């Protein structure tokens, strides 16, 4: 039997899912709280218990999506700056985007709203932090472009690949493969930090 807390959590997620679906179908500005409540088949009072405004719903979605990214950044900061760490960072970031695809679609289609709510600034800060973790401090400009492209290809790929035939999981893997190749190319062996044990391993 589910607890009241679990039921409240499920209702909150249902509201988020339905709101995002309506925002995508008819636009953020043209969607009202009343329509969200009707689609959920609940009263507006029940909806107000969780969210007072549409803005509150969008902000909650961003908070839920940015939490895993913060955890990923914390993890990466505790790892050695090796190519393997950067490749794993990209892989984990790809995983974190799985459930956030509808939110990124909303961001793409409602850029003015994202700016007005100032929620895009937080996401921008996270992207700059991830960028700094992927590139070397003295990276050449072309390698910096590769690292930025690796990140944003994962976002753009979710939209661009919608009209490409194929299994969604296979398309996600293809996007990850390309992003990983870009990160690898941006960190050639000659520019990677020497491993602490390199002197030992080089001896016969």
C-alpha positions in Angstrom: 0.0 0.0 0.0 1.4 3.4 -1.0 1.9 6.1 1.7 0.4 9.6 1.5 4.0 10.9 0.8 4.4 8.5 -2.1 1.0 9.5 -3.5 1.9 13.2 -3.3 5.1 12.5 -5.1 3.3 10.6 -7.8 0.8 13.4 -8.2 3.5 16.0 -8.5 5.2 14.0 -11.2 2.0 13.5 -13.1 1.4 17.3 -13.0 4.9 17.9 -14.4 4.4 15.3 -17.2 1.0 16.6 -18.2 2.1 20.2 -18.1 5.1 19.5 -20.3 2.9 17.6 -22.8 0.5 20.5 -23.0 3.3 23.0 -23.3 4.6 21.0 -26.3 1.2 20.6 -27.9 -0.1 24.1 -27.7 2.7 26.3 -26.3 3.5 27.5 -22.9 1.7 30.9 -23.1 -1.5 29.3 -24.5 -1.7 26.7 -21.7 -3.6 27.5 -18.5 -3.6 25.9 -15.1 -7.2 25.0 -15.7 -6.4 23.0 -18.8 -3.7 21.2 -16.9 -6.1 20.3 -14.1 -8.7 19.2 -16.7 -6.2 16.9 -18.4 -5.3 15.4 -15.0 -9.0 15.2 -14.1 -8.4 17.0 -10.8 -9.7 20.2 -9.4 -7.7 23.4 -9.6 -7.5 23.4 -5.8 -5.8 20.0 -5.9 -3.4 21.4 -8.5 -2.7 24.5 -6.3 -1.7 22.2 -3.5 1.4 21.3 -5.5 1.9 24.3 -7.8 0.5 27.8 -7.6 1.6 28.9 -11.1 2.8 27.5 -14.4 6.1 29.1 -13.6 6.3 27.0 -10.4 5.9 23.8 -12.5 8.7 24.8 -15.0 11.0 25.8 -12.1 10.4 22.4 -10.4 11.2 20.6 -13.6 14.5 22.4 -13.9 15.4 21.8 -10.3 14.7 18.0 -10.8 16.8 18.0 -14.0 19.8 20.0 -12.6 20.2 18.0 -9.4 21.7 14.9 -11.2 24.0 17.3 -13.2 25.3 18.8 -9.9 26.0 15.3 -8.6 27.9 14.5 -11.8 30.0 17.7 -11.4 30.8 16.8 -7.8 31.8 13.3 -9.0 34.0 14.6 -11.8 35.8 17.1 -9.5 36.9 14.2 -7.3 38.4 12.3 -10.2 41.8 12.6 -11.9 41.7 14.7 -15.1 42.3 11.7 -17.4 40.8 10.9 -20.8 39.0 8.0 -19.1 37.4 10.4 -16.6 36.2 12.7 -19.4 34.8 9.8 -21.4 32.9 8.5 -18.3 31.7 12.1 -17.7 30.1 12.2 -21.2 28.6 8.7 -20.7 27.0 9.7 -17.3 25.8 12.9 -18.8 24.1 11.0 -21.5 22.4 8.9 -18.9 21.2 11.9 -17.0 19.5 13.3 -20.2 17.3 10.2 -20.6 14.4 11.4 -18.5 15.0 15.1 -19.3 14.3 14.9 -23.0 10.8 16.5 -22.8 12.3 19.3 -20.7 15.0 20.0 -23.3 12.3 20.0 -26.0 10.5 22.6 -24.0 13.6 24.7 -23.7 14.2 24.6 -27.4 10.6 25.6 -28.2 10.2 28.2 -25.5 13.5 30.0 -25.3 11.9 33.3 -24.4 10.1 31.8 -21.4 13.3 30.1 -20.2 15.1 33.5 -20.3 12.2 35.3 -18.6 12.2 32.8 -15.7 16.0 33.0 -15.3 16.1 29.3 -15.1 18.3 29.1 -18.2 21.1 30.9 -16.4 21.5 28.0 -13.9 21.7 25.5 -16.8 24.2 27.7 -18.6 26.4 27.7 -15.5 26.3 23.9 -15.3 27.2 23.6 -19.0 30.2 25.9 -18.5 31.4 23.9 -15.6 31.1 20.6 -17.6 32.9 22.3 -20.4 35.8 23.2 -18.0 35.9 19.6 -16.8 36.2 18.2 -20.4 38.9 20.5 -21.8 42.4 21.0 -20.7 43.3 24.4 -19.2 45.7 25.2 -22.1 43.5 23.6 -24.8 43.8 25.0 -28.3 40.7 26.8 -29.6 39.8 23.9 -31.9 39.9 21.5 -29.0 37.7 23.8 -26.9 35.2 23.8 -29.8 35.2 20.0 -29.9 34.4 19.8 -26.1 31.6 22.4 -26.5 30.2 20.6 -29.5 30.3 17.2 -27.6 28.0 18.7 -25.0 25.6 20.4 -27.2 25.5 17.7 -29.8 23.8 15.6 -27.1 21.1 18.2 -26.7 20.6 19.0 -30.3 20.8 15.3 -31.2 17.7 14.6 -29.2 15.7 17.0 -31.5 17.5 16.4 -34.8 17.2 12.6 -34.6 13.5 12.7 -34.0 12.8 12.5 -37.7 15.5 9.9 -38.3 14.2 6.3 -38.5 15.6 3.9 -36.0 15.4 2.6 -32.4 15.5 5.5 -29.9 18.1 3.7 -27.8 20.3 3.1 -30.8 20.1 6.7 -31.8 21.1 7.7 -28.2 24.1 5.4 -28.4 25.1 6.9 -31.8 24.9 10.4 -30.3 27.0 9.4 -27.4 29.5 7.7 -29.7 30.0 10.9 -31.6 30.3 13.0 -28.4 32.9 10.6 -27.0 34.9 10.8 -30.3 34.9 14.6 -30.0 36.1 14.6 -26.4 38.8 12.0 -27.3 40.0 14.1 -30.3 40.2 17.2 -28.0 42.5 15.3 -25.7 45.3 13.8 -27.9 48.0 11.9 -26.0 50.6 14.7 -26.5 48.4 17.1 -24.6 47.2 14.8 -21.8 48.7 15.1 -18.3 51.4 12.5 -17.6 50.2 9.8 -15.2 52.0 9.7 -11.8 53.2 6.2 -12.4 54.4 6.8 -16.0 58.1 6.7 -15.1 57.6 3.3 -13.4 55.5 1.7 -16.1 58.0 2.9 -18.8 60.8 0.8 -17.2 61.3 -2.7 -18.5 
